[in-house]
Amino acid sequence: MWQKIESAPHGERVLLGWWQPDGLGEQDWECEVGAASWGWRRNGVSNMSYHGRATHWMPLPEPPK
C-alpha cells in the first residue's frame, strides 16, 4: 500500500512514486526504486533530505527465489 513520503524509513531502499507533468498538460504516475532520505538524525537535529519528486513510498516486495 502506498504511504506518504513523510513516513518513509530512513536510509532504506523503497519504491518511490510521484505525479510527473508530461509537457502536454497531463500527468503520469512515475515510480523508481531508491532511498527516500539520507543523512543522520541526532537529538532532534537532522540533515535528512527527501527525494526531490517523490510524494509516496511502499516497501519493496521480496525478490523471487
C-alpha positions in Angstrom: 0.0 0.0 0.0 1.3 3.5 -0.9 2.2 5.7 2.1 3.0 9.4 2.4 6.7 10.2 1.9 7.0 11.8 5.3 6.6 8.3 6.8 9.4 6.7 4.6 12.1 4.7 6.5 15.4 6.5 6.9 18.2 5.2 4.6 16.3 2.2 3.1 15.7 1.3 -0.5 11.9 1.5 -1.2 9.6 2.0 -4.2 9.1 5.8 -4.7 6.1 7.3 -6.6 5.1 10.8 -7.8 3.0 12.5 -10.4 5.1 13.9 -13.3 3.9 16.5 -15.8 4.1 15.1 -19.3 4.5 18.5 -21.1 1.1 18.3 -22.7 -1.0 19.4 -19.7 -1.4 15.9 -18.3 0.4 14.0 -15.6 1.8 10.5 -15.5 2.4 8.4 -12.3 6.2 7.7 -12.1 8.0 5.1 -9.9 11.6 4.2 -9.1 13.5 2.2 -6.5 15.6 4.4 -4.3 16.2 5.9 -0.9 13.6 8.4 0.2 16.1 10.0 2.6 19.7 10.1 3.5 21.7 11.7 6.3 21.5 11.4 10.0 19.3 12.3 13.0 20.6 13.2 16.5 18.8 14.9 19.4 16.1 16.3 17.2 18.5 17.7 14.7 18.6 16.2 11.1 20.4 16.8 7.8 17.9 14.5 6.1 16.9 15.2 2.5 13.9 13.6 0.9 13.8 12.5 -2.8 13.1 15.6 -4.8 9.9 14.5 -6.5 8.6 11.5 -4.5 5.3 12.1 -2.7 4.6 8.4 -1.7 6.5 5.2 -1.0 5.9 1.5 -0.4 8.1 -1.4 0.8 9.8 -3.5 -1.9 8.5 -7.0 -2.3 10.7 -10.0 -1.5 12.8 -10.9 -4.6 11.9 -14.1 -6.5 13.6 -17.3 -5.3 
